[in-house]
């Protein structure tokens, strides 16, 4: 096997990155995790696509107002703010990508959301909120595995493939 291919496969191993599953209205999403300050700051920057079955969950240790910006984001995103128990408290559908003329600068970048206290934020491909008819008051869930061996569960139970979740 070519050394580059082998190193790429190792880099994609679930033991090398934080990740897991987020469930919204019975729909499972493969989740990337932004847990450190650096990961949260980078977020979805420079991505040219986000598959409909993927998301990024921004994990925090406390409750706060969490405005988000689209600095260096190249795609529109749906943003969902949730409490520690998974209750959706705020939604921004189709936050637009940052205009090309402002990329790489901090010039007048608008903030979205953060009007309500939340614990975590989840970003989905634009159109996900509308497709799932997600609204404030609905609950989401997550099961995450971290590269340090720890795990985190929250919100509604994440069903096994093809199963139904139960409220926690």
N, C-alpha and C positions, 0 to 999 in steps of 0.2 A: 504494500500500500504506500502511496506517495506520502512523504512526511507532512506536507501541507494539509492533505485530506485528513490524515490521522489527527493532527493537532486541531483541526476544525471540528472533528467529531468529539474530541475530548472537551473542547470549549463549549459544545452544545449539551454536554452531559447535565442531567438535572442536579448533579452533585456540585456543579461548578457555579451555578447561578441561582438566585432566589426566584421562585415561581410557584404556581399552583393553579387553583380553579376559583373563579367567581361565578356565582349563579344569580341570574335575574329572571324572575317569572318562569322558572323551570329551564331556562336556556343556560347552558354551560359555556363559559369563556375561559380560554387558556390565558392565564394572567402573568404578566411580568410585574415585578415588585420594585417600587422605588422606596427604599427604607432609609438610606443614609441621606444626609443633607446634599451631598454631591449627586446622588441618583435622583433625588427629588428636583434639584435645580436643572438637571439635564432633561428629565422627563421624556417627552416625545420629539425633542429637537431633531431636526434633519431627517426625519422619517419621510419617505415618499409614499407610504401606504400603511394601512392597518387593516388586517383581514377582519371580516365580520364576526369571526369566532375568537377574536383576541381582545385583550384590554390591558391597561396598566393601572395598578392600584398603588396609590401613594399612602403609605402607612405612617401614622403619627402616634406619639405616646400620650398626647393630651388633647383636650377639646379647645378649639379656637376658631376664629373666623379665618378662612383660608382662601383668599383671592388667588386666582391663577392667571397667568399671562400666556401668550402664544409666541414668546420670543423664539425666533428661528424655527418655528413650526411651519412645515410645508403642506400640511393637510388639515382640513377641518375636523374637529373632534366634538363629540358629545361628552360633557362633564357632569358627573353626579357626585354630590356631597352627601356623605352618610354619617350617622351617629355610630358610636361604638357597637350598638346592638343591630346595626345594619339598616336602620330606618333612613330612608331617603328624605333629606331636609331641603335640598336645593338642586336645581337642574339648569344647565345651560346647553341648549341644543345647537349643534353646528357652529361652535366657536370658529370663526374664520381663520385661515392661516395668515401669518404675518405677511404683509405686503413685501415684495422683494426689495423695494428701495429702503426698507428699514431693517432688514436682516443684518445681524452682526452689531447692531447698535442698541442703545436703551432709549432711543428717541421716541417719546410719546406712544409707548406700547400699552394698549388698553388692558385692564384687568377684567376678569369675569368671575362672577359669583363671590363667595366669601361674605355674603350678607347675613348668613345664619351660622351659628356655631356648629361645627362638625368635628369628627375625629379623622375620617379618611376621605379621599377623593378618588374616584375611578374614572378613567378616560376610555371611551369607546369610539369605534369608527362612527363618523357622522351618519345619522339616520337610525342608529340603534335604539335610541329612546323612543322615537316615533314608531318604529317597527314593533317594539315590545309593549307599546302603550304604557311605558313607565311613568309614574307620577309621584309627586311628593306624598309621603306617607307609606308607600310600598316598602317592602324590605328586601334586601339582598343578602347574600351570604358568601363566605370565602373560606377556603382551606389552602394555606400557604406553607411551603417548606423552604427553609432558609439554608444556605450553603454551610452555615455553622452547625447544622444538625437540629436546630430548634424549629418549631412549627407554630402556626397561629390559625385559629378558627374563630369565626365570628358571624353574627347575623343569623339568618336562617340556615338550617342544615343543608349542606351540599349533597344532593342525592348521588348515589352511584350511577354509572352510565345507565340511562333508561329508567331510573327510579324517580320517585317523588320525594321532595324534601319535607321535613317537619320543622315547625317553628321551635326555636330554643327558648 
